[in-house]
């Protein structure tokens, strides 16, 4: 009986791993399962539909590199399927590769994803370091980070591009609506966006889901009545929600689930716990960038 059961296991295993040099076959059923999972777990908020463009084996392994297109987005995303076909991950660390080169390649890919879409940003001609922040406008830690950043000396902020990405968290009652209004304010001007975003951050204790809309005129005192009405119409039409969902999808692709989350030139940065931490972080990055440019003869 045990011999018979063992023979059955061997036969089933042989059938499962019958293709691709002993690796489990990537069946149509598995493809459907993966896309269904991704739709409900990652991209459902965007309204996009995932489809698998390719499922090639990683050379020398039974991991599969899945190239996945989501309708409504410009670039495909890459995920890796474990040999037992149970786990998906966005990163594989290959210990045979040079770690610095591998980290640089990964950062470059992440940076392309972060900068793929047009987002509000503050920069100057001298900016050499790109700092991307995922923000929830109702998050008290985001308010604190905003205060710290605005208090930095000009030589640091002038050397840094600050890029704003929306990530309203489900626990916050008015964060998503505020994000939508700020998106629509950005269609008026960059100044209108930052004025409104900073107002939401600095007046968190005064805002409720019921009064978010009424705060727009207070936050934008120089805006005309028609401009304020246009912002409201933009939100009502769903244009703000579409951009927020786009940013949320990027956050999910990068496994970002808290705010503020920071990326510096495509590398996830530790969250600073004080204004001094933030200052030192940017000083190190700008110094490293200067050394790199000097060594490359720029």
Helices and strands as residue ranges (DSSP letters): H 2-16, H 28-38, I 39-43, G 44-46, E 50-57, E 64-70, E 77-81, E 88-89, H 99-114, E 121-122, E 129-135, H 140-150, H 154-157, E 160-166, H 175-186, H 190-202, G 204-206, H 215-219, H 225-236, H 239-253, E 261-264, E 267-269, H 275-295
